[in-house]
Amino acid sequence: MNGRILKGIGGFYYVDTADGVIECKARGRFRKTVGKPIVGDRVELDVQPDGTGYLLEIAPRQNSLIRPAVANLDLVVVVATEAPPQTDPFLIDKVIAIAENKGIQPCVVLNKTDLDACDTLYDTYRLAGIDVMRVSAATGKGMDDFRAYLKGKTAAFAGNSGVGKSSLLNALLPGFGAETGTISDRIGRGRHTTRHVELVPYNGGYIADTPGFSSFDTEQMDLVLREDLQYAFREFAPYLTECRFTGCAHVKEKGCAVLAAVEAGKIAQSRHDSYVKLYESVKDLKEWQLGKELKR
């Protein structure tokens, strides 16, 4: 029997199959040959007479993230806002770069548009050629289009505390149970409430709630190597072969076509600023430091 891992807790894996959700464990030899199963894995299982099962095999992964640990994503949804607490564009761009590098489609969803239209962020990601939508989980504005967009996709959600990610998930999946936090007036940020990754069947696909941006921000093995980073900013593509010097870093070099495009307004300044910040953080990083997980 085949299925999809919805969640893993305490060595037990809950697998969505044609016969319903089956609680499974991984056989010892299985762990030694293919590694630890993660949420989103497509697996083969052996069902026992008591209705529980054992995982036998993991199908090749289309892609995977290390933290949060989730596999076979079609979409990474970055929830952001210009209402308090305003999202730092660098956090958005870092998640987008990771998604692009892993071959996962990114989407920016701007929430709380009943409080702020989020025009700056909307224009920035439209210019970059990235899917961007404006919604309000509080009023329902834009939610029907977002539901249609998610149909048939496996989507992971990310967002810094307080942007309304859990409220958005509750609007999509009434009864989902995502706990909502409240904004602290003292620090202007929300309390992070989500504790683990879980895949939930939704409209022909799945939705995964994930911890906030901090999970992406602190896991080195999901960073993009220096030589690959330029390809993780899709709007750079038309200019990469036009630089004066081969191996241009697109940071401050003379004759850089990417920098010229920024000056001409064809690439948003904030996107290039994020690129430079990411470049500085990974310029000395070597592939061997990322380990085998980088290639999964």
N, C-alpha and C positions, 0 to 999 in steps of 0.2 A: 504494500500500500504506500502511496505517496502523499505528501502533505507539506505544509509550510509552518515553520516554527513561529508562534505568536509571542511567546515569552519564555524566559528561563529563570527559575527561582530555586535556589538550594539544590542544584543538581537534577531538577526535574524540568522537562521541556514539554510545553503544551502545544500540540501540533494540530493545525486546522486540516481536516481531511474531508472526503466526500461523506464519511459516516459521522461527522461531528468532530469536536475537539478531544484529542486523546492524550492522556498524561503518559509521558515516556521518560525513560532513562537511557543513557548512552552506555553501550557495552565497553568493557575495559579495552579490548583490542581496537575498538572504533576510535577511542580517544588517542591511542598510540599511533594510528595510521593517518588520520586526517585532521586532528586537532579538535579544539573545543567548538561545539556548535554555537551559533549566535542567532539572535532574532532575525527573521527574514530568510533564513536558510530553507531551501527546498530539499526535502529529505525523503529517504525511503525508510519505512519502519515495519517492524514485525509486531502484529497485535496478538496479545496473549488471551487465553480463555477468560480471564477476569476483566478484560476490557482495557487494560493498560498496555503499553508497548515498549519496544526497544528500538532506538535509532540504529539503522544499519549502514547508511551511506548518506553523504552530503553531495548534492549535485554541484557541478562547477559554478562558482559564484560569478555573476555578471559584474558585480562590484561589491565593495564593502567599506565601511568606515570602522575605525578602530575604537574611537571614543566619540560618540556613543557607538557601541558594538551593534551594527545592524547591516544586513546584506541585501543585495538584489533590489536596490531602490531605482525607481523611475524618476523621482523628483525629490529635491530638497527645497522645502518651503521656508524662507527666511521671513519671519514676522517682525515688522519694524514699525516705527511711528515717529512723527515729529511732535506729537503731544507728549507731555511729561509722562514717563521719563524718556526724553528724546534719544533715539538710537544713534550711536556713533557709526558713521558710514564705514569706518575701518572694520568693525565687527561684521557688518553685512558682507563686505568685500572679501574678508578672510574666509567666511563660510562658502561664498560663491566660488572662490579660487579652489578650495578643497573639492567642492562638488564638480567643477569643470575638470579638474585634474583626474578625478575618479570616473569620469564619463557619465555623471549624473546631471540631469537637467536642473538648473536652478530657477527658482521663482521667488520674487520679492512680493510679499503681501503687506500692504500698508494698512494698519488697523487704526482704530479711533479716529476715523475721518469725520465723524460727527463733531469732533473737537478741533481738528486741524486737517486741512485738505492734503497735507504732505506733498505739496507741489514740488519742492526741491528734490526730494528723493524720487518722486515719480518721474520727473524730467531726466534725472541722472541715469536711471536704469532703462528708461525708454531709449535714450541716446546710446546706451551700451548694447542694445539689442537683446536685453534680458526681459523675460516675461515679468510684468509688474501689474498688480491689481490693487484697487482701493476698496476697502471694506470697512464696515463697522459691526463688530460682534454685538454691540449694545443695541443698535437700531435695526440690524438686518440688511442695511444697505450694501449692495454688491455681493451678498452671500449666494444668491441663486447662480450667478455667473461663476463664482468660485467653486460651488458644488459641481457644476457641469465640467469645469476644468479638471477637477480631480477624478472624474469618472474613469474607472478601469486602471488607475495608477496606484503604485505603491509609493507613498509619500512620507518622508520624515520631516518633522517640524522643528525649527530652531528659533530662538528669540531670547533677547536679554530680558531679565526680570522686569515685570511691570508693563510690558507691551500688550498684554492681553492674549497671550498664546493659549493659555488654558481656557479662557472665555471663548476664544475662537473655536477650539476643539469641542467645547460644550455646545456651541451653536450648530456645529456640523453634526455632532453625535449626541443628541439629548440622552442623558442618563449615562454618558461615558464615564462620569465620575471624576474628571480632572478637577483637582482642588484649585480654587482660585485664591490668589493672594490679594492683599490690599496695599496700596501705595503708602509708603511711609512719608508723612509730611516733613519729617526731620531730615531725611537724606534724599528724598525725591526719587526713590527706587522702590521696586516691588520686592516682596519676599519670594524667593524661589521655592516652589512647592512640589514640583515633579521629581520623583525619586528613581524611576527606572524606565527603561524602554519597553514598550509593549505595542505589538501590532494588532490593530483592530479591523476586522472586515468592514469595508465601506464602499458601497455603490460600485460593485464589480472589482474593487481593488482593496487596498489596505491603507490605513493611516497609522503612522507611528508617532507617538509623543516622545520627545527626547528631552534630556536636561538642557539648560540654556546654553548661551554662547560659551560659558566658561569651560564646558566640556571640550569644545573645539579648540579653545584658546590655550589649554594647558597640555594637550596631548601632542608631543613633538612628532610622533610617527605619522600623523595625518597632515603634516606640512608638505609643501610642494618644493621640490628641489629647484635650485637657482636656475638651471638651464631649462626647466619646464615652466617656470612661473609666467613667462611672457605669453605662453599659450593658454594660460588660465584666465587671461583678460581678453575676451573674444574681440573686443573692439580694436585691439592692437593689430589684429591679423592683416589688414590691408597695408600696413606700414612696415611690417617686420623685414621685408626684403629691400626696403628703400633706404635703409640707414647707410651712411657713408662707409662705416667700418664693419667688417664681419665680426660677430661676437659682441655687438653693441649691447650694453646692459640696460639701455633706455632709462638711465637715471639722470645723468647730467652731461652726456657726451656731445661734442660738437657734431653737427651733421646728422643727428638722430631724428628720423622721420616721425617717431612716436611723439617726441617732445614738440616737434613742429605741429603735429595734429592737436596736441593739447593747447598750444598757443592759438591755434586757429579755431578752437572751440569744438572740434570734432570728437575729442575725447574729454570727458569731464575732469576738471582739475582734482576733485576729490578721489576719483578712481585712480588717477596716476599717483596721488599722494599715498593711497593705500598700497599700490604696487611697490613704491619706493620703500615704504615701511616694512612690507613683507620681504622684499629683496634684502634689505639690511639684516633682517632676522635669520635668513637662511643662506646667505652668500657663502658661509664657511661650512655649511652642512654637507656631509658626504652621504652617498647612497647606503653605504654599509652601516651608517648610524641608524638608519630607519629600520633595518632588519628585513626579514622576509615579508612582513605584513604589508610593506609598501607595494608589493607586486600582486597582492591578492585581488 
